Structures are given as structure tokens and as C-alpha cells.
Amino acid sequence: MTVSLRGGCDKTDQALVFGFTGQLDAYSDKQFSAYIAEHSQGASLPLIIDLSRIDFIDSSGLGALVQLAKNCKESGTSFAMIGNARVVQTLKLVRLEAFLNLQPSLEAALAQFGAA
């Protein structure tokens, strides 16, 4: 992870939950993608990306999210995203909330995958 982005991964019985803090931008998008790929390799669990503590997201960050969603669809992996007001506003502005399966909370995301 770069100085501008910090992340972690928690494995639950229902999903892999990735949480990030900082900025998802041109300086951190490649590390973001590599971190998720490394920690989800071989996992058959759904992925939940928690961006509720992200301060800033730019077009490079959006591109990384779109690519992640495409990769998940191709591999048959379920995927959901959680964001704060700033992230949600940005996703709605570019009309990606449905494509990225934006959920209002971690509980809602887990419930979508049949777990609470």
C-alpha cells in the first residue's frame, strides 16, 4: 500500500471484506488492485470492498473498481461495495452504483450473499 492508501482484509465465514482508508487515486490504484488480487487468490467467497473511510477517489480509482467488478463477473465471484457519502456521490455521478453493486452497509452486503 502507498502512503495515501492503507488497507486490510478480514475473512469471515460469508465473505472476504477489504477495508481501505485514504485516497484511491492514480498513485494508489495499482497497489489497490494488486492487494485485492493477492488476498483473494483462490478464494471462493464473495468480495466486499469497504470504501467508507476513503477521503478521495479519482478516475483512476474508479477504473480500478470497474476492472475489479469485471474480473469478479468473469470468474463468477460475487462482489459488493460500500462507500461513504463522498464515494457514493461520485459513483452516482458516473452512474456506476448498480454496476459496482453499491450497498448501504456491511450488513446489507452480507445479507445480499445470504448471511447476516
Buried (B, 14 or more C-beta within 10 A) or exposed (E): BBEBBBBEBEEEEBBBBBBBBBBBBBBBBEBBBEBBEEBBEEEEBBBBBBBBBBBBBBEBBBEBBBEBBEBBEEEEBBBBBBBEEBBBEBBEEEEBBEBBBBBEEBEEBBEBBEEE
